[in-house]
């Protein structure tokens, strides 16, 4: 934390490591630092609301987890300074201070600096956002496979084990129990321990009575709960991650409140129709008339939902037996294992607390080769709303349509403020300038009558030279009046300005050959490619789609394309597409 090191550097008194273990000293120290943090941050032009929320969301966690938790600092008398959170709306929502001391937008999994160069913006748009999204999708899929494997193992073993019964008619001493062989049945030194425990679990079902649990199941029972694939804290988070990422119209609240069964005990939240399998729940923010949502699942997400139902089934049966109405809801948890089952009312509790962040960081090590510190940073950035927002932004980046993004999010109607909320300003700016203006409403393709030897004359040293060439020769200049915000606002209300929403894209055989060669080189690559190469590959997809569509009746352009296809050579650009 930059501000913390600055405070230590300018601290007026002498500092001794032993002082940090003195409760009285450390209590005054944190209050003094908090005042410095607010004053110095405000002097740098950072809004107080940003400073307060960064303190609450990041710095307190750092202090409690790493400084106090490690024993380096004493726990202060009372609580750490913690002003009430300030809700932000509009352009300042989801803004916080990074460890490097810069303002970042935290709406997505990828944190976006508010000040960013064009090159960095292209890298974020066409590489980092997708890469970060894929990181957590891989993590979720690996975790889902793992818990399902444990579930199937338990179901298989339960048919082979010996049930350990609770003695009803006599009080057995430990010696008597040993003589009966009861203790040995579920002793972890017994090679048949888990299969016996699985058979016992099948016989008794889910239990939350600690005395009975300690008798019947191997200790520690929290480990047994994991081995049995019970939905302990965080166990269903990967399933929810896949659901909100694959179907961004699903919100965490939708899942938290989804009633799998209605009040009459009829299956109502997961229905099969001729059209497929649907999740059916409510999204109150859409209004009473549109609140009910029907989410059409694909083959994978259907299996994910069925898995949730089967994993929670023992808990559901238990709650139903004790007349607890929570049995009807989709998401249930055994907490740390064999506790009284509860509804998962706040999925954020599976991602926000320090212990959950640490658990996610460690589990990321199974599906990635990132360092522990990098995984911790990603775990702090992770949440279901961030995954949902990232999935929606990827829809926008691939389609260029804010309306499609709105539809993917399940919004009842398109709101032009949507893009401001989900796509940070730096990315919207670069996207508008280099993408939307090209493809938002249409493309006019105008052939250039350049020399046929243009391609032979081109010699690119790196991806930047290739990018510059394509910008200069493929993208024709944007008319100056289109960059005038006054005219752009006027055209919304004044028909005097006849401005077509079109952009000229210059093509000839040489340029099309370069673009097609680049596309093939990217598609054939077995290594990670440069973000600019991905950018031009995406443009090529759209350009070729237009040239081959019924909207284009230009025979000369079709001839250019046909000739270029015969000249394609990925070796022309293959050395430029890597980092």
PyMOL commands that set and color helices and strands:
alter all, ss='L'
color gray80, all
select helices_A, chain A and resi 2-10+17-21+23-43+48-68+90-92+118-157+174-180+182-185+193-204+210-216+221-227+237-246+252-256+284-286+299-321+325-328+347-350+354-367+372-381+384-399+402-408+418-422+425-439+454-457+463-473+480-483+485-490+509-524+531-547+555-567+570-572+574-576
alter helices_A, ss='H'
color red, helices_A
select strands_A, chain A and resi 95-97+103-105+112-113+270-273+276-282+292-296+332-333+342-343+443-447+503-507
alter strands_A, ss='S'
color yellow, strands_A
deselect
rebuild
show_as cartoon
